[in-house]
Amino acid sequence: MGAYILRRLLLIVPTLFGIMVINFALVQFVPGGPVEQMIANMQGQGNVFESFSGSGSDTGQDMVGAAGGNEQYVGARGLPPELIAELEEQFGLDKPPLERFVNMMWNYMRFDFGESYFRKIDVLDLVLEKMPVSITLGLWSTVIAYLVSIPLGIRKAVQDGSKFDTWTSGLIIVAYAIPAFLFAIMLLVLFAGGSYFQIFPLRGLTSDNFEQLSLFGKIADYLWHIALPVIASTISAFATLTLLTKNSFLDEIKKHYVMTARAKGLGEGRVLYGHVFRNAMLIVIAGFPAVFIGVFFGGSVLIETIFSLDGLGRLGFEAAVGRDYPVMFGTLFLFGLIGLVVGILSDLMYVLVDPRIDFEKREG
């Protein structure tokens, strides 16, 4: 097992390098950048994309650039070339792309992610500041998905082929097919002051008077705010886990040791929860880290944006829109590293819950 873990750890380096290379190369061909964003702010446009969405001759003239200045920046007309050169130097864009990439990766290897272009805050501090929101959302969603999916999956396996199994399978398929962001919008419309009911708050994790509330009031206020985002994040994981639990139980129920236990006169509850449960839950429990990361990364961007939650997903989205490259690539590097490490932890979980699994023999 040690050799297998070592190989997986060594594979993290080329995999993460490939992720960074592809994304860095793609960014070079995307219109707009930190210099264009700064130019847009200086000219009162507020967003670099307004320079690309204009119409008529103004846009065409903007493409020409500053008179006698740098012609590669949209909307730079009238700005002195010295200012453009100063902005390029400020953002480190005066160097060739290859040199910038090498310097960036060298710094990232030392966990030096630099400073945000526009917030003037260290990227690592910014990530640590936003991480509790995303961890809270991911952890609650994963725990609730397990608490609902395991009992439901067991009952579906026991009543396989019944009307209950058929109807719940239909609902699960529908739940799995609905995108999380669409379900989140539907929840807002129905229960957060849309066209129907105003039961839950529209945005944020706490109310404005949160600090003045009692301990019980703070807990209730927090749960009140987190309810809709957690439900929206849970729906896809809930469907997958339910079917996984059902299939695992069906496989175990058909095995000889279950028939032997029943032949000895053991009750159905003792057979299911004393013998089958322990073996059927191996794959479900071992997959907890992967499910958590899937919820944590997969739906956090859209869910946090829709519900105005100040977490990592929203941070990455705003950095991409604002062309804040240190935040963009810093979060990408951290997310990629965490995802790869969690993949190894998932394999270790399988071995811990079932020592019979040997990945080295499987590879051989």
C-alpha positions in Angstrom: 0.0 0.0 0.0 2.9 2.3 0.7 4.2 2.1 -2.8 0.7 2.8 -4.2 0.3 5.9 -2.0 3.8 7.1 -3.1 2.9 6.7 -6.8 -0.3 8.6 -6.3 1.5 11.4 -4.4 4.1 11.7 -7.2 1.3 11.8 -9.8 -0.1 14.9 -8.1 2.8 17.0 -9.5 2.3 16.4 -13.2 -1.5 16.4 -12.9 -1.6 19.8 -11.1 1.0 21.1 -13.5 -1.1 20.1 -16.5 -4.2 21.8 -14.9 -2.3 25.0 -14.4 -0.8 25.0 -17.9 -4.1 24.5 -19.7 -5.9 27.2 -17.7 -3.0 29.7 -18.0 -2.8 29.1 -21.8 -6.6 29.6 -22.1 -6.5 32.9 -20.2 -3.9 34.3 -22.7 -6.5 34.1 -25.5 -9.5 35.5 -23.5 -10.2 39.1 -24.2 -9.9 41.5 -21.3 -7.4 41.4 -18.5 -6.4 43.3 -15.4 -5.0 46.2 -17.4 -8.3 46.5 -19.3 -10.2 46.2 -16.1 -8.2 49.1 -14.6 -8.7 51.2 -17.7 -12.4 50.6 -17.5 -12.5 51.7 -13.9 -10.4 54.8 -14.6 -12.8 55.8 -17.4 -15.9 55.2 -15.1 -17.2 52.2 -17.0 -16.9 50.0 -13.9 -16.4 46.7 -15.9 -14.0 45.7 -18.6 -16.8 43.9 -20.5 -18.6 47.2 -21.2 -15.7 48.0 -23.5 -16.5 44.9 -25.5 -20.3 45.3 -25.5 -20.5 48.8 -26.9 -22.0 49.5 -30.3 -21.4 51.7 -33.3 -18.3 53.6 -34.2 -17.2 54.3 -30.6 -16.3 50.6 -30.2 -14.5 50.5 -33.4 -12.5 53.6 -32.5 -11.7 52.2 -29.0 -10.1 49.2 -30.7 -7.6 51.5 -32.2 -6.2 52.3 -28.8 -4.5 55.4 -27.5 -3.2 57.9 -29.9 0.4 57.0 -30.3 0.0 54.5 -27.4 -0.5 50.8 -26.9 -3.0 49.5 -29.4 -3.6 46.1 -27.8 -5.9 47.4 -25.1 -9.6 48.1 -25.8 -10.8 51.4 -24.6 -7.3 52.9 -24.0 -7.9 55.8 -26.3 -6.6 59.1 -24.9 -4.4 57.4 -22.2 -0.7 58.1 -22.3 1.5 55.1 -23.3 3.6 55.7 -20.1 0.5 55.0 -18.0 -0.2 51.8 -19.9 3.4 50.6 -19.4 3.1 51.4 -15.7 -0.1 49.4 -15.4 1.6 46.4 -17.2 4.5 46.6 -14.9 2.2 46.8 -11.8 0.4 43.6 -12.8 3.6 41.9 -14.0 2.3 41.7 -17.6 5.4 43.3 -19.0 7.1 39.9 -19.0 6.7 37.1 -21.6 3.9 34.6 -20.7 6.4 31.7 -20.2 8.4 33.7 -17.7 5.2 34.7 -15.9 4.1 31.1 -15.7 7.4 29.8 -14.4 7.5 32.5 -11.7 3.9 31.8 -10.7 4.5 28.1 -10.4 7.7 28.6 -8.4 5.8 30.8 -6.0 2.9 28.4 -5.8 5.2 25.5 -4.9 6.2 27.6 -1.8 2.5 28.4 -1.2 3.2 32.0 -2.0 0.1 33.1 -3.9 0.8 36.8 -4.0 -1.7 39.6 -3.4 -5.1 40.3 -5.0 -4.7 42.9 -7.8 -7.8 44.9 -6.7 -8.4 44.0 -3.1 -4.8 44.4 -1.9 -5.2 41.4 0.4 -3.0 38.3 0.4 -4.6 35.5 -1.6 -4.1 32.9 1.1 -5.7 35.2 3.7 -8.6 35.8 1.3 -9.1 32.1 0.8 -9.0 31.4 4.6 -11.5 34.2 5.2 -14.0 32.8 2.7 -13.5 29.1 3.4 -15.7 28.7 6.4 -18.8 29.6 4.4 -18.1 27.0 1.7 -17.1 24.3 4.2 -20.3 24.9 6.1 -22.4 24.6 3.0 -20.5 21.5 1.8 -20.5 19.7 5.2 -24.2 20.3 6.0 -25.2 19.2 2.5 -23.2 16.0 2.7 -24.4 15.1 6.2 -28.0 15.6 5.3 -27.6 13.7 2.0 -26.2 10.7 4.0 -28.9 10.9 6.7 -31.7 10.8 4.1 -30.1 8.6 1.4 -29.0 5.7 3.6 -32.5 4.9 5.2 -34.2 5.5 1.9 -31.8 3.4 -0.1 -32.2 0.5 2.4 -36.0 0.6 2.3 -35.9 0.7 -1.5 -33.6 -2.4 -1.5 -35.9 -4.3 0.9 -39.0 -3.3 -1.1 -37.3 -3.7 -4.5 -39.9 -3.7 -7.3 -42.7 -2.4 -5.1 -44.8 0.7 -5.8 -42.8 2.5 -3.2 -39.6 1.7 -5.0 -41.0 2.7 -8.4 -42.3 6.1 -7.2 -39.3 7.0 -5.2 -37.0 6.0 -8.2 -39.0 8.4 -10.4 -38.6 11.2 -7.9 -34.9 10.5 -7.6 -34.4 10.6 -11.3 -36.2 13.9 -11.5 -34.1 15.3 -8.6 -30.9 14.1 -10.3 -31.9 15.7 -13.6 -32.6 19.1 -12.2 -29.5 21.3 -12.2 -28.6 22.7 -8.7 -28.7 26.3 -9.9 -32.2 25.9 -11.4 -33.5 24.2 -8.3 -32.0 27.1 -6.2 -33.8 29.7 -8.3 -37.0 27.7 -8.0 -36.6 27.7 -4.2 -36.0 31.5 -4.2 -39.1 32.1 -6.3 -41.3 29.8 -4.1 -40.0 30.5 -0.6 -37.8 33.6 -0.5 -40.1 36.4 -1.5 -40.7 35.6 -5.1 -44.1 35.1 -6.5 -45.4 32.9 -3.7 -44.2 32.8 -0.1 -41.6 34.7 1.9 -40.6 32.2 4.5 -36.8 32.2 4.2 -34.3 35.1 3.7 -33.1 36.0 0.3 -29.4 36.2 0.9 -26.6 35.9 3.4 -25.9 33.5 6.3 -27.0 35.7 9.1 -29.3 38.6 9.8 -28.2 42.2 10.4 -29.0 41.9 14.2 -27.1 38.6 14.5 -24.7 39.9 17.2 -27.6 41.1 19.4 -29.3 37.7 19.4 -29.1 35.1 22.2 -27.2 31.8 21.6 -30.4 30.0 20.7 -31.4 32.9 18.5 -28.1 32.8 16.7 -28.4 29.1 16.0 -32.0 29.5 14.8 -31.1 32.5 12.6 -28.1 30.6 11.1 -30.3 27.5 10.3 -33.0 29.8 8.9 -30.5 31.3 6.4 -28.7 28.1 5.5 -31.8 26.0 4.8 -32.4 26.9 1.1 -28.7 26.8 0.0 -28.2 23.4 1.7 -31.3 22.0 0.1 -30.2 23.2 -3.3 -26.7 21.8 -2.8 -28.0 18.4 -1.5 -30.4 17.4 -4.3 -27.9 15.9 -6.7 -25.8 14.1 -4.0 -29.0 12.8 -2.4 -30.0 11.1 -5.6 -26.6 9.5 -6.3 -26.2 8.2 -2.7 -29.7 6.8 -2.5 -29.2 4.6 -5.6 -25.7 3.6 -4.5 -27.1 2.5 -1.1 -29.9 0.5 -2.7 -27.6 -1.3 -5.2 -25.1 -2.1 -2.4 -27.8 -3.6 -0.3 -29.3 -5.6 -3.2 -25.9 -7.1 -3.9 -25.4 -8.1 -0.3 -28.9 -9.4 0.3 -28.4 -12.0 -2.5 -25.3 -13.4 -1.0 -25.1 -16.8 0.8 -24.4 -15.5 4.3 -27.7 -13.6 4.3 -29.6 -16.8 3.4 -27.7 -18.6 6.1 -28.6 -16.0 8.7 -32.3 -16.2 7.7 -32.2 -20.0 7.8 -30.9 -19.8 11.4 -34.1 -17.9 12.3 -32.6 -14.5 12.8 -35.1 -11.6 12.5 -35.2 -9.4 9.4 -34.0 -6.4 11.3 -31.0 -8.2 12.7 -30.1 -9.6 9.3 -30.3 -6.2 7.7 -28.6 -4.1 10.3 -26.4 -6.7 12.0 -25.0 -8.4 8.9 -25.9 -6.7 5.6 -25.5 -3.1 6.8 -21.9 -3.4 7.8 -20.8 -4.8 4.4 -23.2 -2.8 2.2 -22.1 0.5 3.7 -18.4 0.1 3.0 -18.5 1.7 -0.4 -20.9 4.4 0.8 -19.0 5.4 3.9 -15.6 5.2 2.1 -16.9 7.6 -0.5 -17.7 10.4 2.0 -14.6 12.5 1.3 -15.3 12.4 -2.5 -18.9 13.3 -2.0 -18.0 16.2 0.3 -15.5 17.6 -2.2 -18.0 17.1 -5.0 -20.6 19.1 -3.2 -18.0 21.6 -2.0 -16.6 22.4 -5.4 -19.4 21.3 -7.8 -22.2 23.5 -6.7 -20.6 26.1 -4.6 -20.0 28.7 -7.4 -23.6 28.9 -8.5 -25.3 28.3 -5.2 -23.1 30.9 -3.4 -23.7 33.4 -6.2 -27.5 32.9 -6.3 -27.9 33.1 -2.5 -25.2 35.9 -2.1 -23.0 33.8 0.2 -19.5 35.1 0.6 -17.6 31.9 0.1 -14.9 30.5 -2.1 -17.2 29.8 -5.1 -18.3 33.4 -5.2 -14.8 34.6 -4.7 -13.5 32.6 -7.7 -16.4 33.8 -9.8 -15.8 37.4 -9.0 -12.1 37.0 -9.6 -12.7 35.5 -13.0 -15.1 38.4 -14.0 -12.7 41.0 -12.6 -9.6 39.3 -14.1 -8.0 39.1 -10.7 -5.4 36.6 -11.9 -3.6 36.0 -8.5 -7.0 35.0 -6.9 -8.1 33.0 -10.0 -4.9 30.9 -10.3 -4.3 30.7 -6.5 -7.8 29.3 -5.9 -7.4 27.0 -8.9 -4.1 25.6 -7.6 -5.5 25.1 -4.1 -8.7 23.5 -5.3 -6.8 21.2 -7.7 -4.4 20.2 -4.9 -7.2 19.5 -2.4 -9.1 17.5 -5.0 -6.2 15.3 -5.8 -5.3 14.7 -2.1 -8.9 13.9 -1.3 -8.8 11.3 -4.1 -6.0 9.5 -2.3 -7.8 9.9 1.0 -10.9 8.2 -0.5 -8.7 5.2 -1.5 -7.3 5.0 2.0 -10.9 5.1 3.4 -11.7 2.1 1.3 -8.8 0.2 2.8 -9.6 1.3 6.3 -13.2 0.1 6.2 -12.4 -3.0 4.3 -8.8 -4.3 4.7 -9.4 -6.9 2.0 -9.0 -4.2 -0.6 -5.5 -4.1 -2.0 -5.0 -1.4 -4.7 -1.4 -2.6 -5.5 -2.7 -6.1 -6.5 -5.4 -4.5 -8.6 -2.9 -2.4 -10.4 -0.7 -5.4 -11.0 
